[in-house]
Each structure stands twice: as C-alpha cells, then as structure tokens.
Amino acid sequence: MSQAINLAQVAPISDQTPPTYAERGASVPFTTPVLGGAYVRNGPNGAAELMVCNPSGGRGVYILPLRNMQAICQPTLHDTKLHAEITPLAAFTPGAIRKAVRTVVATGITGRAAMRSAELAEPALMTAQFNARIALRQALAEQTGSDNAIDALAARLNCPGKILMASLLACADMLAEIGIMPQTRNHSMARRVARLGAMARALPDPATAAGATRDMLTLATLSQSSHTLAAALLADVEQRLADLPALMLAFQREPLVVSQALCRIDWVMDGWDRICALWQEATSRQPIPNRLALLEMASQAPKLPTEALSWGMPGVTPPPDLRGAEGAASADAAGGFIDWNSQVTLADLVARNERVVATLVKAA
C-alpha cells in the first residue's frame, strides 16, 4: 500500500519545457481536483509516470509512478476506474487516453447523458473510418484521373496494389481517429481548433494588453501560440491530402515518419480541449473568468515542447513562460483551486470536472 504524500510539503521537481510530446505525456481528464491538468507518460526506465501540476498554480510539476496515484489524493470513483484502465497501456497517446475515458464514462459513473455519448462514440468512430476510406479513394481517383486509381498509382510507384490499398486504408483510419475527414473542412479536429482560437481571441493580446493579470497573460500567450501551431498543422495535413500520390509514396518509404507527421496536430491539441471546456464553464455566467479560474487554467495550460519549434510551421515562436515562482495563497494544495470566501466546495469542483469529462466525450 502506498504511503500518503502531502504535496504541500514537497517541492516540485521539474520546471523545464519538455523537449518532446512523448516526454510531456498525454493529458488525462481526471475529476479529482488535485489531479487537474495531469499527464501520463513512459518514464526513462519505461515505467509509467504521472505528472501532476503544482496545485498552488506556481512553477513546476510533480512526477511520481502512476501506480502511486492514490498516495497523493483520495481519487474519485471515475479516477479510480480510469487509473485502472490506463495503467496497462504500453504507450500513452491522446487517442489511447480518449478510448480509455470513453470506456469508463460508458459505465455511467459520470451521468446518463455522458454514458450515452460514450456508447455512441465507438460506432461513430467506425462510421467515420468507413467514410474516410471512401473519401480518400474518391480523392485519389480525382487526383490521378483514373477510376482504377489504386492500380494506376501502384504501377506508377512500382508498388503492389494490395500494399498500397492497405496504406491508404491505414491513413484513412488514422485521420478519422484524430477527427479529420478528407474532402471537407467541417470535421471534429477543425471544430477543436476553432474552439481554441475562440478562447485565444477572447483573451487580451499579450503584446498590447495593459492591466491584465499574469494568469490572464499566461493563458493568452500559451493559447495563442498553440492555436497558431494547430492551425498551421491543420493546413499542412490538408496540403498533404491534396497530393495523395506523394503522400502514399512517402508512406511507403517511411510509414512511421508520415504517421507521426499526420498526428502532430492531435498532440498539439491534447490538453487544450479540457482547458476550453473549463473556459466554457467559467464564462457561462460572466464574460471573463474569476481570478482562481484563470489561475487554474493558466497553471494547467499545455506548454509547447521544443520539438514543436523544429517542425517549420509558419508563425510559431517559443512563447515566454509568464508563470510566477510562487502560486496564489488561496490555491489549496490538497483540494485544488477553491476560494474559501465563496460557497464553492470540493464536491462542486468534482461535479464541474465530471461535466468537463462529459463535454470531452461528447465533442470527440
């Protein structure tokens, strides 16, 4: 049994910008307040690690073995089930975490509406993959000018038609899983990027803002830089799909490299869907979130790993880290972001986080 750890008495052990998305890990939408903004990753020795944001809102994260999650908090039933679902994973990716969340939510522990959304998610994904396969084949036929596009392209690339077809179907399934539907711009990923852009535009421009708080500027800076990168990556995917023969040739030569390039946008958006849902919750009754809500979102907003700056996307520059060395005194290390002068309780935060999870499942 794990020995209990009080985060308020332990110094954060990492404050460096992660070099890669794999080292940053995949975002996990836990509902226990102290686990807000947590990530999971494979550590240097291959063991699964849990990365928890500094609950004071200050710099640094806590890194501990994933198996020891219960040592730092009393997790909700949702988090206990989600922990059990993700612990056996060999690799932590945004797609793997989404699937685990859907599995847990489908049990009904976050409400009937969310359960229904989760139950419909898997059939919807299968339909999306079927439609993506048809769309890619139609696009390939249009781009090659041949109704028998696979055989024509196979002869051109000196590649067996069956292998080329398998590559095409694999690309279609991959695109559908991250929410991109070929031959249309009205797809899930485009809507995710649009929501991030809307939040970024609602915040003050860091270059011209006067009188804005540090947390507001931090959230604005990180959201705007991530949105710029996500929009550029979405345009890059669309450009690749506009030349399917070249994409298929590249996929034949370096399938892993091409797969990683197509999935970059999913990693960039990972974690931001939750922040956008928190923003929606915080602005449902007022145009600008209150101080503690801004502190929570700013401290948990995903950083851009240095890897992202090497992709050559236009307009992407390293954002400054405006997070202060010390967090707000009213952010409680044990319970999360609670204003003890208000009527907000831990139960209220858990309920809000459950609504956020339901929103993520519905939007996926």
C-alpha positions in Angstrom: 0.0 0.0 0.0 1.4 3.4 -1.0 2.4 5.8 1.7 0.5 9.1 1.6 2.2 12.1 0.3 1.3 15.7 1.1 2.1 17.8 -2.0 2.1 21.0 0.1 5.2 19.7 1.9 7.1 18.5 -1.2 8.9 20.8 -3.7 8.0 20.4 -7.4 10.8 18.6 -9.1 10.5 19.7 -12.7 10.1 23.1 -14.3 11.7 22.6 -17.7 9.9 22.9 -21.0 9.6 19.3 -22.2 11.8 18.5 -25.3 9.2 16.3 -26.9 5.5 15.5 -26.7 6.3 11.9 -25.6 8.2 13.3 -22.6 5.4 15.7 -21.8 3.0 12.8 -21.9 -0.7 12.6 -22.7 -3.4 14.6 -20.9 -5.7 12.6 -18.6 -9.1 14.3 -17.6 -9.2 13.2 -14.0 -12.1 14.6 -11.9 -10.2 14.8 -8.6 -9.3 18.5 -8.2 -5.7 17.9 -7.2 -5.2 15.8 -10.4 -6.4 18.6 -12.7 -4.1 19.0 -15.7 -2.3 15.7 -15.1 -0.3 13.9 -17.7 0.9 10.3 -18.1 4.0 9.1 -19.9 6.5 6.4 -20.1 9.4 7.4 -17.9 13.1 7.0 -18.7 13.2 3.4 -17.4 10.0 2.5 -19.2 7.8 2.7 -16.1 4.5 4.6 -16.3 4.7 8.0 -14.7 2.1 10.5 -13.5 2.8 14.2 -13.9 0.7 16.5 -11.6 0.6 20.2 -11.9 1.7 22.3 -9.0 -1.6 22.8 -7.2 -0.6 26.2 -5.9 -0.5 27.5 -9.5 3.2 28.1 -9.3 6.1 26.7 -11.3 6.9 23.0 -11.7 5.2 19.7 -11.8 5.3 16.6 -9.5 6.4 13.3 -11.1 5.6 10.0 -9.5 5.0 6.4 -10.5 1.5 6.1 -12.0 0.8 3.2 -9.6 1.2 5.6 -6.7 -1.6 7.9 -7.7 -3.6 7.2 -4.5 -0.6 8.3 -2.4 -1.3 11.9 -3.2 -5.1 12.0 -3.0 -8.3 10.2 -2.5 -9.4 9.7 -6.1 -13.0 9.8 -7.2 -14.6 6.6 -8.5 -14.2 7.9 -12.0 -10.5 8.4 -11.5 -10.0 5.0 -9.8 -11.6 3.3 -12.8 -9.7 5.5 -15.3 -6.4 4.7 -13.5 -7.1 1.0 -13.8 -7.9 1.4 -17.5 -4.8 3.3 -18.5 -2.2 1.6 -16.2 -1.8 -1.5 -18.5 -1.3 0.7 -21.6 2.0 0.1 -23.4 2.1 3.6 -24.9 0.3 6.8 -23.8 -1.2 8.7 -26.7 -4.1 11.1 -26.9 -6.1 8.5 -28.8 -5.4 5.8 -26.2 -6.5 8.1 -23.4 -9.7 9.1 -25.3 -10.6 5.4 -25.7 -9.9 4.7 -22.0 -12.1 7.7 -21.0 -14.9 6.5 -23.2 -14.7 3.1 -21.7 -15.0 4.5 -18.2 -17.7 7.0 -19.0 -19.8 4.3 -20.7 -20.2 2.7 -17.3 -22.5 5.6 -16.3 -20.5 7.0 -13.4 -20.5 10.5 -14.9 -24.2 10.5 -15.7 -26.6 9.1 -18.3 -26.1 11.8 -20.9 -22.3 11.2 -20.9 -22.8 7.5 -20.9 -25.0 7.7 -24.0 -22.3 9.8 -25.7 -19.7 7.3 -24.8 -21.8 4.4 -26.1 -22.3 6.2 -29.4 -18.6 7.1 -29.7 -17.3 3.8 -30.9 -19.9 3.2 -33.6 -19.4 6.8 -34.7 -15.6 6.2 -35.0 -16.2 3.1 -37.1 -18.6 5.2 -39.4 -16.0 8.0 -39.6 -13.3 5.5 -40.6 -15.6 4.0 -43.3 -16.4 7.4 -44.6 -12.7 8.5 -44.5 -11.8 5.4 -46.6 -14.4 6.3 -49.2 -13.3 9.9 -49.2 -9.6 9.1 -49.7 -10.4 6.7 -52.6 -12.6 9.3 -54.3 -9.9 11.9 -53.8 -7.3 9.6 -55.2 -9.4 8.9 -58.2 -9.9 12.6 -58.8 -6.2 13.4 -58.4 -5.0 10.6 -60.7 -7.8 11.0 -63.2 -8.5 7.3 -63.1 -11.4 5.2 -61.8 -8.9 2.4 -61.1 -6.7 4.8 -59.1 -5.1 2.2 -56.9 -3.7 0.1 -59.7 -2.7 3.1 -61.7 -0.8 4.6 -58.8 0.7 1.2 -57.9 2.1 0.9 -61.3 3.5 4.5 -61.1 5.1 3.8 -57.7 6.2 0.3 -58.6 4.3 -1.0 -55.6 1.9 -3.9 -55.3 -1.7 -2.7 -55.3 -2.7 -4.6 -52.2 0.1 -2.9 -50.2 -0.9 0.5 -51.5 -4.5 -0.1 -50.6 -3.6 -1.2 -47.1 -1.5 2.1 -46.7 -4.5 4.1 -48.0 -6.9 2.5 -45.5 -4.4 2.9 -42.7 -4.1 6.6 -43.4 -7.9 6.9 -43.5 -8.4 5.2 -40.2 -5.7 7.3 -38.6 -7.2 10.6 -39.8 -10.7 9.5 -38.7 -9.4 8.6 -35.2 -7.9 12.1 -34.7 -11.0 13.7 -36.1 -10.0 14.7 -39.7 -12.3 13.9 -42.5 -10.8 14.2 -46.0 -12.5 16.3 -48.6 -14.3 18.5 -46.1 -13.3 21.2 -43.5 -16.3 20.6 -41.3 -14.8 17.9 -39.1 -14.1 17.3 -35.4 -10.5 18.5 -35.5 -11.4 21.7 -37.3 -14.0 22.4 -34.6 -11.5 21.7 -31.8 -9.0 24.1 -33.3 -11.8 26.7 -33.8 -12.8 26.4 -30.1 -9.2 27.0 -29.0 -9.0 30.0 -31.4 -12.2 31.5 -30.0 -10.8 31.3 -26.4 -7.5 32.8 -27.5 -9.3 35.7 -29.2 -11.4 36.3 -26.1 -8.3 36.9 -24.1 -6.2 40.1 -24.2 -3.4 40.3 -26.7 -0.2 39.8 -24.7 1.7 42.3 -26.9 -0.7 45.2 -26.2 -2.6 44.3 -23.0 -2.4 46.8 -20.2 -3.6 46.0 -16.7 -4.1 42.3 -17.5 -3.2 39.8 -14.7 -0.2 37.5 -15.0 -2.5 34.5 -15.2 -4.6 36.1 -18.0 -1.5 36.9 -20.0 -0.1 33.4 -19.4 -3.2 31.7 -20.7 -3.4 34.2 -23.6 0.2 33.6 -24.6 0.0 29.8 -24.4 -3.4 29.5 -26.1 -2.5 31.9 -29.0 0.8 30.1 -29.7 -0.8 26.7 -29.6 -3.7 27.8 -31.8 -1.2 29.2 -34.3 0.6 25.9 -34.4 -2.6 23.8 -34.6 -4.0 25.9 -37.4 -0.7 25.6 -39.3 -0.6 21.8 -38.8 -4.2 21.5 -40.0 -3.3 23.4 -43.1 -0.3 21.1 -43.5 -2.5 18.0 -43.3 -4.9 19.5 -45.9 -1.9 20.2 -48.2 -0.7 16.6 -47.9 -4.1 15.3 -48.7 -4.3 17.5 -51.8 -1.4 15.4 -53.2 -2.3 11.8 -52.3 0.1 10.1 -54.7 3.0 11.9 -53.0 1.6 11.1 -49.6 1.2 7.4 -50.4 4.8 7.3 -51.8 6.1 8.9 -48.6 4.0 6.5 -46.5 5.5 3.5 -48.4 9.0 4.8 -47.7 8.7 6.0 -44.1 5.3 4.9 -42.6 6.3 5.9 -39.1 7.5 9.3 -40.0 4.4 10.1 -42.1 2.1 8.7 -39.3 3.8 10.9 -36.8 3.5 14.0 -39.0 -0.2 13.4 -39.5 -0.8 13.0 -35.8 1.2 16.1 -34.7 -2.0 18.2 -34.5 -3.6 15.7 -32.1 -0.6 16.1 -29.7 -0.8 19.9 -30.0 -4.5 19.9 -29.2 -4.1 17.4 -26.4 -5.0 19.1 -23.1 -6.5 22.1 -24.7 -9.9 20.6 -25.2 -10.1 20.3 -21.4 -8.9 23.9 -20.9 -11.5 25.1 -23.4 -14.2 23.2 -21.5 -13.1 24.8 -18.3 -13.2 28.2 -20.0 -16.8 27.5 -21.2 -17.7 26.6 -17.6 -16.0 29.7 -16.2 -17.6 32.1 -18.7 -21.1 30.6 -18.7 -22.3 33.4 -16.3 -19.7 36.1 -16.8 -17.5 37.2 -19.8 -14.2 36.9 -18.0 -13.4 34.0 -15.5 -12.7 34.9 -11.9 -9.2 35.1 -10.5 -9.0 31.5 -9.3 -10.4 30.1 -12.5 -7.8 32.0 -14.5 -5.1 30.7 -12.1 -6.3 27.1 -12.6 -6.4 27.3 -16.4 -3.1 29.2 -16.7 -1.2 26.8 -14.5 -2.6 23.7 -16.3 -2.4 25.0 -19.9 -0.1 22.8 -22.0 3.3 24.0 -22.8 4.8 23.8 -26.3 7.6 21.3 -26.2 10.8 22.4 -28.0 10.1 19.7 -30.6 7.2 21.7 -32.0 9.5 24.6 -32.9 11.5 22.3 -35.2 8.6 21.4 -37.4 9.0 24.5 -39.5 5.4 25.7 -39.2 4.9 29.4 -40.1 4.3 32.0 -37.4 5.3 29.6 -34.5 7.7 31.1 -32.0 8.6 29.9 -28.4 6.1 31.6 -26.0 7.6 33.2 -22.9 6.7 31.4 -19.6 5.0 34.1 -17.5 4.1 31.8 -14.7 5.3 33.1 -11.4 7.7 31.4 -9.0 5.0 31.4 -6.3 1.4 30.5 -6.6 -1.6 32.3 -5.2 -2.0 31.8 -1.5 -5.7 30.9 -1.9 -5.0 27.9 -4.1 -5.1 24.9 -1.8 -2.6 22.1 -2.4 -4.9 19.4 -1.1 -8.1 20.4 -2.7 -7.3 22.4 -5.8 -8.5 25.9 -6.7 -11.0 26.8 -4.0 -11.9 30.3 -2.9 -12.7 29.7 0.8 -14.6 33.0 0.9 -17.1 31.7 -1.6 -19.6 28.8 -1.5 -17.5 26.6 -3.8 -16.7 23.2 -2.3 -14.6 20.2 -3.3 -17.8 18.5 -4.3 -18.6 21.4 -6.6 -15.2 21.1 -8.3 -15.7 17.3 -8.8 -19.1 17.9 -10.3 -17.7 20.6 -12.6 -14.9 18.2 -13.6 -17.4 15.5 -14.4 -19.3 17.9 -16.6 -16.0 18.7 -18.4 -15.3 15.0 -19.0 -18.8 14.6 -20.4 -18.2 17.6 -22.7 -14.9 16.0 -23.9 -16.6 12.7 -24.7 -19.5 14.4 -26.5 -17.1 16.6 -28.5 -14.8 13.7 -29.5 
